[in-house]
Amino acid sequence: MVSVAAISQQIWDMKYRLKGPDGAPVDRTIEETWQRVAGAVAAGETAPALWQDRFYAALEGFRFLPAGRIVAGAGTGRTVTLFNCFVMGTIPDDMGGIFQHLREAALTMQQGGGIGYDFSTLRPRGAPVKGVGADASGPLSFMDVWDAMCRTIMSAGHRRGAMMATLACDHPDIEAFIAAKREPGRLRMFNLSVLVSDAFMAAVKEDQPWELRFEGATWKVLPARELWDAIMRATYAYAEPGVIFIDRINRRNNLHYCETIRATNPCGEQPLPPYGACLLGSVNLAALVLDPFTDTARLDLERLATLVPTAVRMMDGVIDVSRFPLPEQEAEARAKRRIGLGITGLADALILCRVRYGSQEAVSLTEDWMRAIQRHAYLASAELAREKGAFPLFEREAFLAGETVAGLDQDVRDAIARHGIRNALLTSVAPTGTISIFADNVSSGLEPVFSFKYARQVLMPDGSRREEEVSDHAYRLFRRLEGEHKPLPDYFVDAQTLTPADHLVMQAAVQRFVDSSISKTINVPVDIAFDRFKDVYLQAYELGCKGCTTYRPNEVTGSVLSVPAARDRPEARQAELPLAPPPARPADLYEAGGVVYMTRPLDRPEALPGKTYKIRWPETDHAIYITLNDIVQDGRRRPFEVFVNSKSTEHYAWTVALTRMISAVFRRGGDVSFVVEELKAVFDPRGGTWMDGRYVPSLLAAIGEVIERHMIDIGFIAGPDAGEAGHAPRRVVGLPAERPTGAALRQCPKCGSAGLVRQEGCDSCLDCGYSKCG
């Protein structure tokens, strides 16, 4: 069996190894997994045995890495899609269409696909809704519905759904969209990105006014720089939204003549049209380096020249054997036959060649390697077109006139002119997270190595946790060749030591040879000046990138990994920088046994400060006592655990289960204030009760209010009168100055206002609009 790190074996066993209904392994070795995948994809070939052998040879040694969806699903007989990501259809601006698209999203995520949506088609908040005499609630209210749906869907492979939401930079609700994630717990299942146009960037540069418009009507005019600064301050504070340069994407799209793109997949490497689908795979550059750590270290370009065409053919075959959640997605995929062949292990490959990531030599080498991959991919697809036919929507003159295709070598363009091309788009660089760990923990995608050694929390099948030290592939090879005590050379750079400029030049170098887009997170230090931070995005635009995402450590997003002491870094860079990995994008989540880990659980000290609260609930003879204990972390007091006790045993079982679950969430760190909102939203069908002049809909809601009060008291969340964005002051409940005469006013069970009247057989609240008939 192939020799890989222990964590790679675990990832294979937990995520990619085929097992029977009883959990017994079907794939006995990694080699058998490769055979299963190769055989499933080759089944559509006229000579399946021949191509199974060739596909297996590409997979062997982790040289070609199909995306995890393919490795886990191909040849299993399961009802899952082998496509990683989709952009859903255009949302119509009517209630029926909106909820039809919600259904389509649920069906897609149920089969394991990540999805992207453009919400720019929905009218802004406050716009009149004709025929019903009401105002629109705006796109963010419907994003909340999508977010709630996503929380309940467990997609294939035990992975929570991933979603991208985009909004145009001239939509009237763009300011609310930018600030949405400032509100604790809101839209946590979404990645957010602003669709930035060339016109907007020009207005920012020239300090011009910018109109927010919908369907030809101007809603607001503000300085473009003011809006740009709002985007920058949001992503500076909590890592979102990202920025997508949408005009550049459409201008450089090979299919510019037959589609318009308004959204991307969740990680951003696949800008796609309505119902667009793409599957992903990566060439492992680290596996192709010859004579590592020597003067003759180099990439094996001959093997690359044979590997890329095999990978293209294999991915093209996946289109024919995959299932699709929706018929519209299948039609779109077969009409254009998009694939996303990318790279992984770039940083490790540079290290093996003794080249520093971000240096001019690294840029030059990366361009050479990417140019070769692009050339071989396009020639292979042209040859496939000669054998199997071009993609159905191929139009020779229009395709050759595309900006990206025009930059190809003349012999490649000649081959396309003669035979057509099988795949409309061929290259994309995705985050390769778990699949790169599976491949002996090579560096992910085009990212630098996060850390050469780090601690990772693993949940074992029996529920126990184990911390493992995980080391990078190139680091382990260096230690094996050079010994444990030799200082690391200066080309061993990690994400903690690189500047934003180092990230940018590498992203731009790769993008020049990628016809789709790339997923890249630029790590910046916590103390970076805001003006310097803004420059990163402006430089990304000037360098020709199609989008930009940064990560600056903050309290809203958590980290996946913990970095060890700096002793394992080159001696010239001993200072520990306060950096963390990117925010919780789908590819950065670590999954073990079906559980997604975001942060390391906090250890419990022997003694903790806390407070006990007493509440009474109808039909319960004894008081209920809620104890909340806190921990001080990074100078900030935060909730650590909760206990619920009572002499009554009526609620014992579920209160024990509840407190254990809440305590487990608290110990993960990060923003845990969403627990309050989840509890307060629970309604008891038997009815709630009045407490301190307010209607509380359930005992769980009462517990949620206690936890909220405690969080406010210890300064963990803002109080009701803070007046911060995302924390509107609570409404003062009382009798309005004017009421209709002759109406018997009662308190509303929803908002607590003394504004409930009985009219025409219905209870109606004059304040919040609550209505109940019967």
C-alpha positions in Angstrom: 0.0 0.0 0.0 1.2 3.5 -0.8 3.0 5.2 2.1 1.5 8.4 3.3 1.3 10.4 6.6 -1.0 9.1 9.3 -3.5 12.0 8.8 -3.6 11.2 5.1 -4.7 7.6 5.9 -7.3 9.0 8.3 -8.7 11.3 5.6 -8.9 8.5 3.1 -10.7 6.2 5.6 -13.1 8.8 6.8 -13.9 10.6 3.5 -12.9 8.7 0.4 -12.8 5.0 1.2 -15.9 3.1 0.0 -17.6 1.3 2.8 -20.7 -0.9 2.8 -24.0 -0.1 4.6 -22.6 -1.8 7.7 -19.4 0.3 7.7 -17.2 -2.5 6.5 -14.5 -1.3 4.1 -15.0 -2.2 0.4 -11.8 -0.4 -0.7 -9.1 -2.3 1.1 -6.3 0.1 0.0 -5.8 3.5 -1.5 -4.9 1.8 -4.7 -8.3 0.1 -4.8 -9.9 3.5 -4.4 -8.0 4.7 -7.5 -9.1 1.6 -9.4 -12.7 2.2 -8.5 -12.5 5.8 -9.7 -10.6 5.0 -12.8 -13.0 2.2 -13.7 -16.1 4.3 -13.2 -14.9 7.2 -15.4 -13.5 4.8 -18.1 -16.8 3.1 -18.4 -18.0 5.6 -21.0 -15.0 5.1 -23.3 -15.0 2.8 -26.3 -11.9 1.0 -24.9 -12.7 1.1 -21.1 -9.9 -1.3 -20.1 -7.3 0.7 -21.9 -8.4 4.0 -20.4 -8.9 2.6 -16.9 -5.2 1.7 -16.9 -4.3 5.2 -18.1 -6.5 6.9 -15.6 -5.1 4.8 -12.8 -1.6 5.7 -13.9 -2.5 9.4 -13.6 -4.0 8.9 -10.1 -1.1 6.7 -8.9 1.3 8.5 -6.6 -1.2 11.3 -6.2 0.0 13.0 -9.4 -3.5 13.9 -10.5 -6.1 14.6 -7.8 -9.8 14.6 -8.9 -11.8 16.7 -6.5 -13.1 14.9 -3.4 -16.6 14.7 -4.8 -15.3 12.4 -7.6 -13.0 10.3 -5.4 -15.8 9.7 -2.8 -18.6 9.1 -5.3 -17.4 7.6 -8.5 -18.2 3.9 -8.9 -20.1 3.7 -5.6 -23.6 3.6 -7.1 -24.8 6.3 -4.8 -27.2 9.0 -5.9 -24.7 11.8 -5.7 -23.3 14.3 -8.1 -19.6 14.3 -9.0 -19.7 18.0 -9.7 -18.4 20.2 -6.9 -20.3 23.4 -7.5 -23.2 25.1 -9.2 -24.5 28.5 -9.8 -28.3 28.4 -9.6 -30.8 29.9 -12.0 -31.7 33.6 -12.1 -34.1 34.4 -9.2 -37.3 36.0 -10.5 -38.6 39.0 -8.5 -41.8 37.3 -7.4 -42.7 35.1 -4.4 -43.5 32.0 -6.3 -40.3 32.1 -8.3 -38.2 32.9 -5.2 -39.4 29.8 -3.3 -39.1 27.6 -6.4 -35.4 28.5 -6.5 -35.2 27.8 -2.8 -36.4 24.3 -3.5 -33.9 23.9 -6.3 -31.1 25.0 -3.9 -32.2 22.4 -1.4 -32.2 19.6 -4.0 -28.8 20.5 -5.2 -27.2 20.7 -1.8 -28.9 17.4 -0.8 -26.7 15.7 -3.5 -23.6 17.4 -2.3 -23.2 20.4 -4.6 -22.1 23.8 -3.3 -24.2 26.7 -4.8 -23.9 30.3 -5.8 -26.7 32.9 -6.2 -26.9 36.4 -7.4 -29.5 38.2 -5.4 -29.3 41.5 -7.4 -32.5 40.6 -9.3 -34.6 41.1 -6.2 -36.1 44.5 -5.6 -34.6 46.5 -2.7 -36.1 46.8 0.8 -39.0 49.3 0.8 -39.9 49.0 -2.9 -43.6 48.7 -3.5 -45.0 45.2 -4.3 -47.8 45.8 -6.8 -51.1 44.1 -6.1 -50.7 43.5 -2.4 -50.3 47.0 -1.0 -47.0 46.1 0.8 -43.3 47.0 0.6 -40.6 44.5 -0.4 -38.4 43.1 2.4 -35.3 43.2 0.2 -32.8 40.5 -0.9 -31.2 40.1 2.5 -34.5 38.9 4.0 -34.6 36.1 1.4 -30.9 35.3 2.0 -31.9 34.7 5.6 -34.4 32.1 4.3 -31.7 30.4 2.2 -29.3 30.5 5.2 -31.9 28.7 7.4 -32.5 26.1 4.8 -28.8 25.4 4.4 -28.5 24.9 8.2 -30.9 22.0 7.9 -29.4 20.3 4.9 -26.6 17.8 5.3 -25.2 17.2 1.9 -23.7 14.0 0.6 -20.4 13.1 2.3 -21.5 14.4 5.7 -20.7 17.9 4.8 -22.9 21.0 5.4 -23.9 22.9 2.4 -21.8 25.8 1.1 -23.3 28.9 -0.5 -22.0 32.1 -2.2 -24.2 35.2 -2.4 -23.4 38.1 -4.7 -24.9 41.5 -5.0 -24.2 44.2 -7.6 -22.2 47.2 -6.4 -25.1 49.5 -7.7 -28.0 47.7 -6.0 -29.8 49.9 -3.5 -29.3 47.4 -0.7 -25.6 47.0 -1.2 -24.7 48.9 2.0 -26.9 46.5 4.1 -25.3 43.6 2.2 -21.8 44.8 3.1 -22.7 45.1 6.8 -24.8 41.9 7.0 -22.2 39.8 8.8 -21.6 42.4 11.4 -24.7 41.0 13.0 -23.7 38.0 15.1 -24.9 34.7 13.7 -26.4 36.1 10.5 -25.8 34.5 7.1 -23.1 32.2 8.5 -23.8 29.6 5.8 -23.0 32.1 3.1 -19.8 33.5 1.7 -20.6 37.0 0.5 -19.0 38.9 -2.5 -19.7 42.2 -4.1 -19.9 42.3 -7.9 -17.6 45.2 -8.7 -17.8 46.7 -12.2 -15.1 48.5 -14.1 -17.2 51.6 -14.0 -17.3 51.5 -10.2 -13.5 51.1 -10.0 -13.1 54.1 -12.3 -15.4 56.1 -10.1 -13.4 55.1 -7.1 -10.2 56.1 -8.8 -11.6 59.4 -9.9 -13.5 60.2 -6.7 -16.8 60.4 -8.6 -20.4 60.0 -7.3 -22.0 56.6 -7.6 -25.7 55.8 -8.2 -27.5 53.0 -6.5 -30.2 51.9 -9.0 -32.9 49.3 -9.6 -34.8 48.9 -12.8 -33.8 52.3 -14.1 -34.7 54.2 -10.9 -32.1 55.9 -8.8 -32.5 55.3 -5.1 -29.4 57.0 -3.7 -26.3 58.8 -4.8 -23.1 58.6 -2.7 -19.4 59.0 -3.3 -17.9 55.9 -4.9 -15.0 56.0 -2.4 -17.4 56.1 0.5 -19.0 52.8 -0.7 -15.5 51.3 -1.5 -14.4 52.2 2.0 -17.5 50.5 3.5 -16.6 47.3 1.6 -13.0 47.6 2.8 -13.9 48.3 6.4 -16.2 45.3 6.5 -13.6 42.9 5.1 -10.9 44.5 7.3 -13.1 43.8 10.4 -14.5 40.4 9.7 -13.1 39.1 6.4 -16.2 39.6 4.2 -17.4 40.5 1.7 -15.0 39.5 -0.9 -14.7 41.4 -4.2 -15.4 40.0 -7.7 -14.4 42.0 -10.7 -17.4 40.9 -12.7 -16.8 42.9 -15.9 -13.3 41.4 -16.3 -14.7 37.9 -15.8 -17.3 38.4 -18.5 -14.9 40.1 -20.9 -12.3 37.2 -20.6 -14.9 34.4 -20.7 -14.4 32.0 -23.6 -18.2 31.9 -23.8 -18.6 35.6 -24.0 -20.8 35.2 -27.0 -23.5 33.0 -25.4 -23.7 33.6 -21.6 -23.5 36.3 -19.0 -22.0 35.6 -15.6 -23.3 37.1 -12.4 -22.2 34.7 -9.7 -19.6 32.2 -8.7 -19.4 28.9 -6.8 -18.9 29.2 -3.0 -15.1 29.5 -3.1 -15.0 31.8 -6.1 -12.8 29.9 -8.5 -15.8 29.1 -10.8 -17.7 32.1 -12.3 -20.7 30.4 -13.8 -23.8 31.3 -15.7 -27.4 30.4 -14.5 -27.4 26.6 -13.8 -23.7 26.4 -14.6 -21.9 23.4 -13.2 -18.2 22.6 -13.0 -16.2 19.7 -11.8 -12.7 20.1 -10.4 -9.3 18.3 -10.4 -5.7 19.3 -9.7 -2.3 18.4 -11.0 -0.1 17.8 -8.0 3.1 19.8 -8.8 4.9 18.6 -5.7 4.6 15.0 -7.0 6.4 16.0 -10.3 9.6 17.5 -8.9 12.8 15.7 -9.8 16.0 15.7 -7.7 14.4 17.8 -4.8 16.7 20.1 -2.8 19.5 19.8 -5.3 21.0 22.2 -7.9 19.2 20.2 -10.6 15.8 20.2 -8.9 13.1 20.8 -11.6 9.6 20.0 -12.6 9.3 16.9 -14.8 7.8 18.6 -17.9 7.8 15.4 -19.9 5.5 13.7 -17.4 3.4 16.9 -17.2 2.9 16.7 -21.0 1.4 13.2 -20.7 -0.4 13.8 -17.4 -2.4 16.9 -18.4 -4.1 15.3 -21.5 -5.1 12.3 -19.5 -6.5 14.5 -16.7 -8.5 16.5 -19.3 -9.9 13.3 -20.8 -10.8 11.9 -17.4 -12.6 15.0 -16.3 -14.4 15.2 -19.6 -15.6 11.7 -19.0 -16.9 12.5 -15.6 -19.5 14.8 -17.3 -21.0 11.8 -19.0 -21.1 9.5 -15.9 -22.2 12.0 -13.3 -25.7 12.5 -11.9 -27.1 16.0 -11.7 -29.5 17.3 -9.1 -31.5 19.2 -11.7 -32.1 18.6 -15.4 -31.2 22.3 -16.1 -27.8 21.7 -14.7 -27.3 18.6 -16.8 -28.3 20.5 -19.9 -25.9 23.3 -19.2 -23.0 21.0 -18.4 -23.4 19.0 -21.5 -23.9 22.0 -23.8 -20.6 23.6 -22.7 -18.6 20.7 -21.1 -16.8 23.0 -18.7 -14.0 21.5 -16.6 -11.8 23.1 -14.0 -8.3 21.6 -14.2 -6.0 23.3 -11.7 -3.0 22.8 -9.6 -2.1 21.9 -6.0 1.2 21.6 -4.2 2.6 24.7 -5.9 4.2 26.1 -2.7 5.8 22.7 -1.9 7.0 22.3 -5.5 8.8 25.7 -5.2 10.3 24.6 -1.9 11.6 21.4 -3.4 13.1 23.5 -6.2 14.7 25.7 -3.5 12.7 28.8 -4.6 11.0 31.2 -2.2 7.3 31.7 -2.7 6.6 35.2 -3.8 10.0 35.9 -5.2 10.7 36.9 -8.8 12.1 33.5 -9.5 8.9 31.9 -8.1 6.8 34.1 -10.3 8.9 33.1 -13.4 8.8 29.4 -12.6 5.1 29.5 -11.9 4.4 31.2 -15.2 6.4 28.5 -17.0 4.5 25.7 -15.3 1.1 27.3 -15.8 1.8 28.1 -19.4 2.7 24.5 -20.1 -0.5 23.2 -18.3 -2.7 25.7 -20.3 -1.1 24.7 -23.6 -1.4 20.9 -23.0 -4.9 21.3 -21.8 -6.1 23.2 -24.8 -4.3 20.9 -27.3 -5.8 17.8 -25.5 -9.3 19.3 -25.7 -8.9 20.1 -29.4 -7.8 16.5 -29.9 -10.8 15.2 -28.0 -13.0 17.4 -30.2 -11.5 15.7 -33.3 -12.3 12.3 -31.8 -15.6 12.9 -30.0 -16.9 16.3 -31.3 -16.7 19.9 -30.0 -19.0 21.1 -27.2 -22.5 21.7 -28.7 -22.4 25.5 -28.3 -19.0 25.9 -30.0 -18.9 28.7 -32.5 -15.5 28.8 -34.2 -15.1 32.5 -35.0 -16.6 33.8 -31.8 -14.6 31.4 -29.7 -11.3 32.2 -31.3 -12.1 35.9 -30.9 -12.2 35.6 -27.1 -9.6 37.5 -25.1 -8.1 34.4 -23.4 -8.1 32.3 -26.5 -6.5 35.1 -28.5 -3.5 34.9 -26.2 -2.8 31.2 -26.9 0.1 30.1 -29.1 -0.7 30.1 -32.8 -0.4 26.3 -33.1 -3.0 25.8 -30.3 -5.3 28.3 -32.0 -4.8 26.4 -35.3 -5.7 23.1 -33.7 -8.9 24.7 -32.3 -9.7 26.1 -35.7 -9.3 22.7 -37.4 -11.1 20.5 -34.9 -13.0 22.7 -32.5 -12.6 22.2 -28.8 -14.3 19.6 -26.5 -14.5 21.8 -23.4 -15.5 25.5 -23.4 -13.3 26.3 -20.4 -10.6 24.1 -19.1 -8.6 25.6 -16.2 -9.4 26.8 -12.7 -7.5 26.7 -9.4 -9.6 25.6 -6.5 -8.8 25.3 -2.8 -7.8 21.7 -2.4 -8.1 21.5 1.4 -8.8 17.9 2.3 -7.8 16.3 -1.0 -4.3 17.8 -0.5 -4.1 16.4 3.0 -5.1 13.1 1.5 -2.1 13.4 -0.9 0.4 13.2 1.9 -0.4 16.8 3.1 1.0 18.8 0.2 0.4 22.6 0.2 -3.1 23.5 -0.9 -3.9 24.9 -4.3 -1.7 27.9 -5.1 -1.6 28.9 -1.4 1.7 29.1 0.5 2.3 26.5 3.2 0.2 27.5 6.2 2.7 26.1 8.7 5.3 23.4 8.4 4.2 21.8 11.6 0.9 22.4 13.3 -1.6 20.8 15.8 -4.9 19.5 14.5 -7.9 18.3 16.6 -9.3 15.0 15.3 -12.6 13.6 16.4 -12.4 9.8 16.5 -15.4 7.6 15.7 -15.8 6.7 19.4 -16.3 10.4 20.2 -12.9 10.9 21.8 -10.6 13.7 20.6 -6.9 13.4 19.8 -4.5 16.2 19.0 -2.0 15.3 16.3 1.1 17.1 15.1 0.8 17.3 11.3 3.8 18.3 9.1 4.0 19.5 5.5 5.1 17.1 2.8 8.1 19.2 1.7 9.2 19.7 5.3 9.1 16.0 6.1 11.1 15.2 3.0 13.7 17.9 3.9 14.0 16.4 7.4 14.3 12.9 6.0 17.2 14.0 3.7 18.9 16.6 5.9 18.2 15.5 9.5 16.1 16.9 12.3 18.5 19.6 13.4 19.6 21.4 10.3 18.1 24.9 10.1 15.5 25.5 7.5 16.8 27.4 4.4 15.3 30.8 3.6 13.0 29.4 0.9 11.0 27.6 3.6 8.4 30.5 3.9 4.9 30.1 5.3 1.8 32.1 5.4 2.9 33.7 8.7 6.0 35.3 7.1 4.8 36.4 3.7 3.7 39.9 2.8 0.5 40.7 1.0 2.6 41.6 -2.0 4.0 38.1 -2.1 0.5 36.6 -2.2 -0.7 39.1 -4.9 2.1 38.5 -7.4 1.6 34.7 -7.2 -2.2 35.1 -7.6 -1.7 37.3 -10.7 1.0 35.0 -12.2 -1.4 32.0 -12.0 -4.4 34.0 -13.2 -2.7 34.9 -16.4 -2.9 31.2 -17.5 -6.3 30.3 -16.1 -9.4 30.8 -18.3 -11.8 30.6 -15.4 -10.7 31.9 -12.0 -8.8 31.0 -8.9 -9.5 30.7 -5.2 -6.9 32.5 -3.1 -6.9 34.0 0.3 -4.4 36.7 1.1 -3.3 36.6 4.7 -2.6 40.0 6.2 -1.3 40.8 9.7 -3.7 41.9 12.4 -2.0 45.2 12.8 -1.9 46.2 9.1 -2.9 49.8 8.6 -6.3 50.3 7.0 -5.0 52.3 4.1 -2.4 49.6 3.4 -5.1 47.0 3.6 -7.2 48.9 0.9 -4.2 48.9 -1.4 -4.2 45.1 -1.5 -7.5 45.2 -3.4 -6.5 48.1 -5.7 -3.3 46.2 -6.6 -5.3 43.0 -7.2 -7.4 45.0 -9.7 -4.4 46.6 -11.4 -2.6 43.3 -11.6 -5.4 41.7 -13.6 -6.9 39.4 -10.9 -10.6 38.5 -11.3 -11.3 38.8 -7.6 -9.8 39.3 -4.2 -10.3 37.8 -0.8 -8.2 38.6 2.3 -8.1 37.4 5.8 -7.1 39.5 8.8 -7.5 37.8 12.2 -10.6 39.0 13.9 -13.1 37.9 16.6 -16.0 37.0 14.2 -14.3 34.2 12.3 -12.4 31.4 13.9 -9.3 29.3 12.9 -8.9 25.7 11.9 -5.3 25.1 13.0 -3.0 26.1 15.8 0.5 27.0 14.9 3.4 25.7 17.0 6.3 27.8 18.2 8.5 29.5 15.7 11.4 27.2 16.2 10.5 25.2 13.1 10.8 28.3 10.9 13.9 29.6 9.3 16.2 31.3 11.8 15.8 34.7 10.1 12.1 34.8 10.9 11.7 33.7 14.5 9.1 36.3 15.4 5.6 34.8 15.7 3.1 36.8 13.8 -0.6 36.8 14.9 -2.0 35.3 11.8 -4.6 32.7 11.3 -5.9 30.6 8.4 -8.7 31.9 6.1 -12.2 32.2 7.4 -14.4 29.1 7.4 -14.7 28.6 3.6 -15.8 25.1 2.7 -12.4 23.9 1.6 -10.8 24.9 4.9 -13.1 23.0 7.1 -11.7 19.8 8.5 -14.1 16.9 8.6 -13.7 13.7 10.6 -16.5 11.2 11.1 -19.1 13.6 9.7 -18.3 16.5 12.2 -16.9 19.8 10.9 -14.3 21.4 13.1 -13.6 25.1 13.1 -11.5 25.7 16.3 -9.7 23.9 19.0 -11.9 23.3 22.1 -10.9 25.4 25.1 -9.4 23.6 28.0 -11.2 23.9 31.3 -9.4 25.5 34.3 -9.9 24.0 37.8 -12.1 27.0 38.8 -14.2 29.4 36.8 -16.2 32.6 37.6 -19.9 32.4 37.0 -23.4 33.3 38.0 -26.6 31.4 38.7 -30.0 32.7 37.5 -33.5 31.6 38.8 -36.6 31.4 36.6 -40.1 29.9 37.1 -42.1 28.3 34.4 -45.9 27.4 34.4 -46.8 23.8 35.2 -43.4 23.3 36.9 -43.7 23.2 40.7 -40.1 24.0 41.3 -37.8 26.9 40.2 -35.3 26.3 37.5 -31.7 27.4 38.1 -29.4 28.3 35.2 -25.7 28.5 35.9 -23.3 30.1 33.4 -19.5 29.9 33.9 -17.0 32.0 32.0 -13.4 31.8 30.9 -11.0 34.7 30.2 -9.5 34.3 26.8 -7.2 36.9 25.2 -8.2 39.4 27.9 -11.9 39.0 27.2 -14.5 37.2 29.3 -16.6 34.7 27.4 -19.2 32.0 28.3 -17.6 28.6 28.7 -20.4 26.2 30.0 -24.0 26.2 31.2 -25.9 24.0 33.7 -29.7 23.8 34.2 -30.9 22.3 37.6 -34.2 21.9 39.3 -35.8 19.7 41.9 -38.3 18.7 39.3 -37.2 15.8 37.1 -39.8 16.7 34.4 -37.3 18.3 32.1 -34.2 16.4 33.2 -33.3 14.5 30.1 -33.6 17.2 27.6 -32.0 19.9 29.8 -28.9 17.7 30.3 -28.6 17.1 26.6 -29.2 20.8 25.9 -26.6 22.0 28.3 -24.0 19.5 27.1 -24.5 20.7 23.5 -24.4 24.4 24.3 -21.3 23.9 26.5 -19.7 22.1 23.6 -20.4 25.0 21.3 -19.1 27.5 23.8 -15.8 25.6 24.2 -15.2 25.8 20.4 -14.5 29.5 20.7 -15.4 32.1 18.0 -18.7 33.8 17.8 -21.2 31.8 19.8 -23.9 34.4 20.2 -26.0 32.6 17.6 -27.0 30.2 20.4 -29.1 33.0 21.9 -31.1 33.6 18.7 -31.7 29.9 18.1 -33.1 29.4 21.6 -35.2 32.6 21.6 -36.8 31.5 18.3 -38.3 28.3 19.8 -42.1 28.4 20.2 -43.9 25.9 22.4 -47.1 24.8 20.7 -48.8 24.5 24.1 -48.1 28.2 24.7 -45.6 30.3 26.5 -45.9 32.6 29.4 -45.6 36.3 30.5 -42.4 37.2 32.3 -41.6 40.7 33.5 -44.3 42.1 31.2 -43.1 40.3 28.1 -44.4 37.2 26.4 -41.8 34.4 26.3 -42.8 31.7 23.8 -41.1 28.7 25.4 -38.9 27.5 28.3 -36.1 27.3 25.8 -36.6 30.9 24.8 -36.5 31.8 28.5 -33.2 30.0 28.8 -32.0 31.9 25.7 -32.9 35.2 27.3 -30.9 34.3 30.5 -27.9 33.4 28.4 -28.3 36.7 26.4 -28.5 38.7 29.6 -25.4 37.0 30.9 -23.5 37.7 27.7 -24.4 41.3 27.9 -23.4 41.6 31.6 -19.9 40.2 30.9 -19.4 42.4 27.9 -19.4 39.5 25.4 -22.1 41.0 23.2 -23.5 44.5 22.9 -26.4 45.5 25.1 -29.8 46.6 23.9 -28.9 50.3 23.9 -25.5 50.0 22.2 -26.8 51.4 19.0 -24.1 49.7 17.0 -24.6 48.6 13.4 -26.3 45.2 13.5 -27.3 45.7 17.1 -30.4 47.9 16.9 -31.7 49.2 20.3 -34.5 47.1 21.6 -38.0 48.5 21.2 -39.6 50.0 24.3 -42.9 48.1 24.8 -45.8 50.2 26.0 -49.2 51.7 25.1 -49.0 53.9 22.0 -50.2 57.4 22.2 -53.1 56.9 19.8 -55.3 53.8 19.6 -58.7 53.2 17.9 -61.5 53.9 20.3 -63.8 51.1 21.4 -61.1 48.4 20.9 -60.1 46.1 23.8 -56.4 46.3 23.8 -54.4 43.2 24.9 -50.7 42.3 24.8 -49.4 40.8 21.6 -47.9 37.3 22.0 -45.2 38.1 19.4 -43.9 41.6 20.3 -45.3 42.1 23.8 -46.9 45.4 22.9 -50.3 46.4 24.4 -51.6 46.7 20.8 -53.6 43.5 20.2 -57.2 44.0 19.0 -59.9 41.6 18.0 -61.3 42.5 14.6 -63.4 40.4 12.1 -62.8 37.2 14.0 -59.0 37.7 14.1 -56.4 38.9 16.6 -54.3 41.6 15.0 -51.4 43.6 16.5 -51.3 47.3 15.6 -47.6 47.4 16.1 -45.9 44.4 14.6 -48.5 43.1 12.2 -49.0 39.8 14.0 -52.3 38.2 13.0 -54.1 35.0 14.1 -57.6 34.1 13.0 -60.1 31.7 14.6 
